[in-house]
């Protein structure tokens, strides 16, 4: 199950996000979204857990948590919108 993690500090890294989520279960991935041109964080990221129960535990444990003065927003990630088919 993939989770969206919003309101991250602009200095947050993939490794820090992984460390933050690790207590909740086995992670497949932890990625902070970055600007292509500068590599700077966009202030959000994604966690992917192999187990839905662990992902739900992470939502419960992290949503609303104060991390470095930032209140996290954590919920199930919505699928990306696919490009509209060309006719």
C-alpha positions as CSV (number, residue, x, y, z in Angstrom):
1,X,0.0,0.0,0.0
2,X,1.3,3.4,-1.0
3,X,1.0,6.4,1.3
4,X,1.3,10.2,0.7
5,X,3.3,12.1,3.3
6,X,2.7,15.9,3.1
7,X,4.1,19.0,4.8
8,X,7.7,17.6,5.0
9,X,10.5,20.0,5.7
10,X,12.2,21.1,2.5
11,X,15.5,19.6,3.9
12,X,14.0,16.1,4.5
13,X,15.7,13.2,2.7
14,X,14.7,9.8,1.5
15,X,16.8,8.3,4.4
16,X,15.0,10.4,7.0
17,X,11.6,9.5,5.6
18,X,12.6,5.8,5.7
19,X,13.8,6.2,9.3
20,X,10.5,7.9,10.3
21,X,8.3,5.1,8.9
22,X,10.5,2.1,9.7
23,X,8.9,1.5,13.2
24,X,5.5,0.8,11.5
25,X,6.6,-2.1,9.3
26,X,8.5,-3.4,6.3
27,X,9.0,-0.6,3.7
28,X,9.3,-1.3,0.0
29,X,10.3,2.3,-0.6
30,X,10.5,5.8,0.9
31,X,10.9,8.7,-1.5
32,X,10.8,12.5,-1.1
33,X,9.6,14.3,-4.2
34,X,12.2,16.6,-5.6
35,X,12.4,19.4,-8.2
36,X,14.0,18.1,-11.4
37,X,16.1,21.2,-12.0
38,X,17.4,21.8,-8.5
39,X,16.9,18.5,-6.6
40,X,15.3,20.5,-3.8
41,X,12.4,18.8,-1.9
42,X,8.9,19.6,-2.9
43,X,7.8,19.2,0.7
44,X,6.0,15.8,0.2
45,X,6.9,12.2,-0.4
46,X,5.7,8.6,-0.6
47,X,6.0,5.5,1.5
48,X,5.2,2.1,0.2
49,X,4.6,-0.8,2.6
50,X,4.3,-4.4,1.7
51,X,1.5,-4.9,4.2
52,X,-1.8,-2.8,4.3
53,X,-2.1,-3.2,8.1
54,X,1.4,-1.7,8.5
55,X,0.5,1.1,6.2
56,X,-2.6,1.9,8.1
57,X,-0.6,1.8,11.4
58,X,1.8,4.4,9.8
59,X,-1.2,6.6,8.9
60,X,-2.4,6.4,12.4
61,X,1.0,7.0,13.9
62,X,2.3,9.7,11.6
63,X,-0.7,11.8,10.6
64,X,-0.7,15.0,12.6
65,X,2.7,14.3,14.1
66,X,5.0,17.3,14.6
67,X,8.4,16.6,12.8
68,X,10.9,19.5,13.0
69,X,8.0,22.0,13.5
70,X,6.0,20.6,10.5
71,X,2.7,18.9,11.2
72,X,2.6,15.8,8.8
73,X,-0.4,14.9,6.6
74,X,-0.4,11.2,5.9
75,X,-3.0,9.3,3.9
76,X,-3.4,6.6,1.3
77,X,-1.8,7.9,-2.0
78,X,-4.2,8.4,-4.9
79,X,-3.3,6.9,-8.2
80,X,-1.7,9.3,-10.7
81,X,-4.0,10.6,-13.4
82,X,-3.2,9.0,-16.7
83,X,-2.9,11.2,-19.7
84,X,-6.2,11.5,-21.7
85,X,-6.1,9.2,-24.7
86,X,-5.5,11.1,-28.0
87,X,-8.2,10.7,-30.6
